[in-house]
C-alpha cells in the first residue's frame, strides 16, 4: 500500500531533487525506524514502523535504478545491474545466517541495532560517492508535484516501449503475486513438508537468484533483444505448473533453482532495458509508476489466489498462475517484437 500511495510523489522527488540526498536521507530514516522497533510495545506500533520502512524504500529503490545510468557508460549497465543483483542476494543469504547467530548469542535487540548500523553506513558511503546533482526543481507547491506526476504518467502511456511493457507487467504480476505468497502453503499441503522444510525452498530460489546474473553474462551476448526479457516469464510459468504436478521435494528444488535463475536474469534485463530507454529527467517517475502497476495487480492476485486456494486446492492457483505467466511472456514477445534494439 505505501508503494501505491507514495510512488507518484516519490517519482517526482527522485526526478526533481538531488538523488544523493534522496538516497542518503532514505537510509538515515530507515536506520532510525529500525531502532524505533526496540521501543515498540504494541502490535499496531510494529505495523506502523514496517509501513514507514516500506515508504522509505519507495524513495530509495527507484532512486538507485534512476541514478545508476548517470554513473556508468551505457555498455556497462548490464554488468552493473548483474553485480548489484547478485551482491544483494548474496548479502541476504549471509545476512540471514549472521542475524540468526547474533540473535542466538546476544538476543534479537542486537540484531536490530546491527541492521540499523548497516543503513547508516550505507548513507555514509552514498554521501562519499560522486554523482550528478540531478535536475533542478521546475515547479513548486503541491500543484506542481501533481503536474510533474501527470507528466510522468503521460510519458509512460505514450511511450511505445513503456506502455506495452506496463501491460505485460500487469498480467505477470497478476499471475505471480499469489504463487509467490502461497509457496509456503504448497510446501506444506502438496509436498507434505514440515514448516522448517519451507526454508529449503527459499534456499533453492536464493541459489538460482545468485547464479542467474552470472549465467546471463555468459549466455546473453545480445541482451538488447527483448526476447531475453520475456522468455524468463515463459520458463517460470511452465515451472509453476510443474511445481503443482511434481510431488518429490528434490524435483521442486530443481524447479525453484530455475525459478530463481529466471527471476534474477529477468530483473537484471528489465532494469537495464528501462535505464537505457527512459530519459534521465523522467526515469524516477516511470520507475515508480511501473511499481504502482505491479503492486496494484499483486494485491488483486493475493486476494484471488487466497480465495481460490481455500475454495479449491492450492495446486489450482499454480496451474492458473503458471498459465497466465506463460501467456504474459508470449504477449510481451508479440507486442514488442518490432521494437528497435537501439533507442532513437
C-alpha positions in Angstrom: 0.0 0.0 0.0 2.8 2.6 0.7 4.1 1.9 -2.8 0.7 2.5 -4.4 0.1 5.7 -2.4 3.5 7.3 -2.4 5.1 6.1 -5.6 3.8 9.0 -7.7 5.2 11.5 -5.2 8.4 9.6 -4.8 8.9 9.7 -8.6 8.7 13.5 -8.7 11.1 13.8 -5.7 13.6 11.5 -7.4 13.5 13.4 -10.7 13.5 16.9 -9.2 15.8 16.9 -6.3 19.4 15.7 -5.8 19.3 12.0 -5.8 22.2 11.7 -3.4 20.1 13.5 -0.8 17.1 11.2 -1.6 19.2 8.0 -1.2 21.1 9.1 1.9 18.0 10.5 3.5 16.1 7.3 2.9 18.8 5.3 4.5 19.1 7.5 7.6 15.3 7.4 8.1 15.3 3.6 7.8 18.1 3.4 10.3 16.1 5.4 12.8 13.0 3.4 12.1 14.7 0.1 12.7 16.0 1.4 16.0 12.5 2.5 16.9 11.3 -1.1 16.8 13.2 -1.6 20.1 10.7 0.8 21.7 7.5 -0.8 20.4 5.2 -2.4 22.9 2.1 -3.0 20.8 1.4 -4.9 17.6 0.0 -1.8 15.8 3.2 0.1 16.5 5.2 -2.6 14.7 2.8 -2.4 11.7 3.2 1.4 11.7 7.0 1.1 11.7 7.0 -1.5 8.9 4.7 0.7 6.9 7.1 3.6 7.3 10.1 1.4 6.4 8.4 0.4 3.2 7.6 4.0 2.5 11.2 5.0 2.7 12.1 2.1 0.4 9.6 3.6 -2.1 12.0 6.5 -2.5 15.3 4.5 -2.2 14.9 1.7 -4.7 13.7 3.6 -7.8 16.3 6.3 -7.0 19.0 3.7 -7.2 17.7 2.5 -10.6 17.4 6.1 -11.9 20.9 7.0 -10.7 22.9 4.1 -11.9 22.9 5.1 -15.6 24.3 8.6 -14.7 27.4 6.9 -13.1 28.2 4.5 -15.9 28.6 4.1 -19.6 25.6 2.6 -21.3 27.6 -0.5 -22.2 28.4 -1.2 -18.6 24.8 -1.2 -17.3 24.1 -4.9 -17.8 27.2 -5.8 -15.8 26.5 -3.3 -13.1 22.9 -4.5 -12.7 24.1 -8.1 -12.6 26.7 -7.3 -9.9 24.2 -5.3 -7.9 21.5 -8.0 -8.0 23.9 -10.9 -7.2 25.5 -8.9 -4.4 22.1 -8.2 -2.9 21.1 -11.9 -3.0 24.5 -13.0 -1.5 24.3 -10.5 1.3 20.7 -11.6 2.0 21.9 -15.2 2.5 24.9 -14.2 4.6 22.8 -11.6 6.5 20.2 -14.1 7.4 22.8 -16.5 8.8 24.6 -13.7 10.6 21.3 -12.4 12.1 20.5 -15.9 13.4 23.9 -16.1 15.1 23.5 -12.6 16.7 20.0 -13.5 17.9 21.1 -16.8 19.4 24.2 -15.3 21.2 23.1 -11.8 22.3 19.4 -11.5 21.5 17.1 -10.0 18.9 17.7 -6.5 20.1 21.3 -6.6 19.0 20.2 -7.8 15.5 18.0 -4.7 15.1 20.9 -2.5 16.2 23.2 -4.2 13.7 20.5 -3.7 11.0 20.2 0.0 11.8 24.0 0.4 11.6 24.1 -1.1 8.1 21.6 1.5 6.9 23.7 4.3 8.5 26.9 3.0 6.9 25.1 2.8 3.5 24.1 6.5 3.9 27.7 7.5 4.6 29.0 5.6 1.6 26.4 7.3 -0.6 27.4 10.7 0.7 31.0 10.0 -0.3 30.1 8.8 -3.8 30.4 11.5 -6.5 27.2 11.7 -8.5 25.4 14.3 -10.6 23.3 16.8 -8.8 20.2 15.8 -10.8 17.5 18.0 -12.2 16.6 21.4 -10.7 13.1 21.9 -9.3 11.0 23.3 -12.0 7.7 23.5 -10.2 6.8 24.3 -6.6 4.0 23.5 -4.3 1.5 20.6 -4.2 0.0 21.6 -7.6 3.5 21.5 -9.1 4.0 18.0 -7.8 0.7 16.9 -9.3 1.7 18.4 -12.6 5.1 16.6 -12.6 3.4 13.3 -11.6 0.9 13.6 -14.5 3.8 14.3 -16.9 5.4 11.0 -15.8 2.2 9.1 -16.3 1.6 10.7 -19.7 5.1 9.7 -20.8 4.5 6.1 -19.6 1.2 6.0 -21.5 2.6 7.5 -24.7 6.0 5.8 -24.9 5.8 2.8 -27.3 8.0 0.6 -25.1 6.9 1.6 -21.6 3.2 1.4 -22.4 3.4 -2.1 -23.7 5.8 -3.2 -21.0 3.3 -2.0 -18.4 0.5 -4.1 -19.9 2.7 -7.2 -19.8 3.9 -6.4 -16.3 0.4 -6.1 -15.0 -0.5 -9.5 -16.4 2.7 -11.0 -15.0 2.1 -9.5 -11.5 -1.5 -10.9 -11.6 0.0 -14.3 -12.1 3.0 -14.3 -9.7 1.6 -12.4 -6.7 -0.4 -15.4 -5.5 2.1 -18.2 -6.5 4.9 -16.4 -4.7 2.9 -15.8 -1.5 1.4 -19.3 -1.4 4.6 -21.2 -1.9 4.7 -21.9 1.8 1.2 -23.4 1.6 2.2 -25.5 -1.4 5.2 -26.8 0.5 3.0 -27.9 3.4 -0.1 -29.2 1.7 1.3 -30.5 -1.6 4.8 -31.6 -0.7 3.9 -32.5 2.9 6.9 -30.7 4.3 7.2 -29.5 7.9 7.2 -25.7 8.4 11.0 -25.8 8.6 11.1 -27.6 5.2 9.9 -24.4 3.5 13.4 -23.0 4.2 14.8 -25.4 1.7 12.5 -23.9 -1.0 13.7 -20.4 -0.1 17.4 -21.6 -0.3 16.8 -23.2 -3.7 15.4 -19.9 -5.0 18.3 -18.0 -3.5 20.9 -20.2 -5.1 19.2 -19.7 -8.5 18.9 -15.9 -8.0 22.6 -15.7 -7.1 23.7 -17.6 -10.2 21.3 -16.1 -12.6 23.1 -12.8 -13.5 26.4 -14.7 -13.9 24.9 -17.1 -16.4 23.1 -14.2 -18.1 26.5 -12.6 -18.7 27.7 -15.8 -20.4 24.6 -16.6 -22.5 23.1 -13.2 -23.3 25.5 -11.9 -26.0 22.9 -9.5 -27.2 20.8 -8.7 -24.2 19.1 -5.8 -26.1 16.9 -8.4 -27.9 13.6 -8.2 -26.0 13.2 -12.0 -26.1 15.7 -12.1 -23.2 13.2 -10.0 -21.1 10.1 -12.2 -21.7 11.5 -15.7 -22.2 12.1 -16.0 -18.4 8.3 -15.4 -17.9 7.6 -18.4 -20.1 10.1 -20.6 -18.4 8.9 -19.7 -14.9 5.3 -20.1 -16.0 5.9 -23.7 -17.0 7.9 -24.1 -13.8 4.9 -23.0 -11.7 2.7 -25.6 -13.4 5.3 -28.3 -12.9 5.5 -27.4 -9.2 1.8 -28.3 -8.9 2.3 -31.6 -10.7 5.5 -32.9 -9.1 5.4 -34.4 -5.6 9.1 -35.1 -4.8 10.9 -32.3 -3.0 14.1 -32.8 -5.0 12.2 -32.0 -8.2 10.8 -28.9 -6.5 14.3 -27.8 -5.5 15.4 -28.1 -9.1 12.4 -26.1 -10.4 12.9 -23.4 -7.7 16.6 -23.0 -8.7 15.4 -22.4 -12.2 12.7 -20.1 -10.8 15.5 -18.1 -9.1 17.6 -18.1 -12.3 14.7 -16.7 -14.3 13.6 -14.1 -11.8 17.1 -12.7 -11.3 18.0 -12.7 -15.0 14.7 -11.2 -15.9 15.0 -8.4 -13.3 18.5 -7.5 -14.5 17.4 -7.2 -18.1 14.3 -5.4 -17.1 16.3 -2.8 -15.2 18.8 -2.4 -17.9 16.3 -2.0 -20.7 14.4 0.7 -18.8 17.5 2.6 -17.8 18.7 2.7 -21.5 15.4 3.8 -22.9 14.0 6.3 -20.4 15.4 9.8 -20.4 17.1 10.8 -17.1 14.6 13.6 -16.5 11.7 11.0 -16.5 13.4 8.0 -15.1 12.3 8.2 -11.4 8.6 8.8 -12.3 8.5 6.0 -14.8 10.1 3.5 -12.5 7.7 4.4 -9.7 4.6 4.3 -12.0 5.6 0.8 -13.1 5.9 -0.1 -9.4 2.4 1.1 -8.8 1.1 -1.1 -11.7 3.0 -4.1 -10.3 1.7 -3.7 -6.7 -1.9 -3.0 -7.6 -2.1 -6.2 -9.6 -0.2 -8.0 -6.9 -2.8 -7.1 -4.3 -5.5 -8.3 -6.6 -3.6 -11.5 -7.2 -3.2 -12.1 -3.5 -6.9 -11.7 -2.9 -8.0 -14.0 -5.7 -5.2 -16.6 -5.1 -6.0 -16.9 -1.4 -9.7 -17.3 -2.1 -9.0 -20.0 -4.8 -6.7 -21.9 -2.5 -9.4 -22.1 0.2 -12.3 -22.8 -2.1 -10.4 -25.4 -4.2 -6.8 -26.5 -3.8 -3.5 -24.6 -3.8 -2.5 -26.5 -6.9 -5.2 -24.8 -8.9 -3.5 -21.4 -8.1 -0.3 -22.7 -9.6 -2.0 -24.1 -12.7 -3.7 -20.8 -13.4 -0.8 -18.6 -12.3 1.7 -20.5 -14.4 -0.5 -20.5 -17.4 -1.2 -16.7 -17.1 2.5 -16.0 -16.6 3.3 -18.1 -19.8 0.7 -16.1 -21.7 2.2 -12.8 -20.5 5.6 -13.9 -21.7 4.4 -14.7 -25.2 2.3 -11.5 -25.2 5.4 -9.4 -24.4 7.3 -11.1 -27.3 4.4 -10.4 -29.7 3.7 -6.8 -28.6 7.3 -5.7 -28.7 8.7 -7.8 -31.5 9.2 -4.8 -33.7 10.8 -2.5 -31.1 14.2 -1.4 -32.3 17.1 -2.7 -30.3 18.6 0.8 -30.0 16.6 3.9 -28.9 16.4 6.8 -31.3 
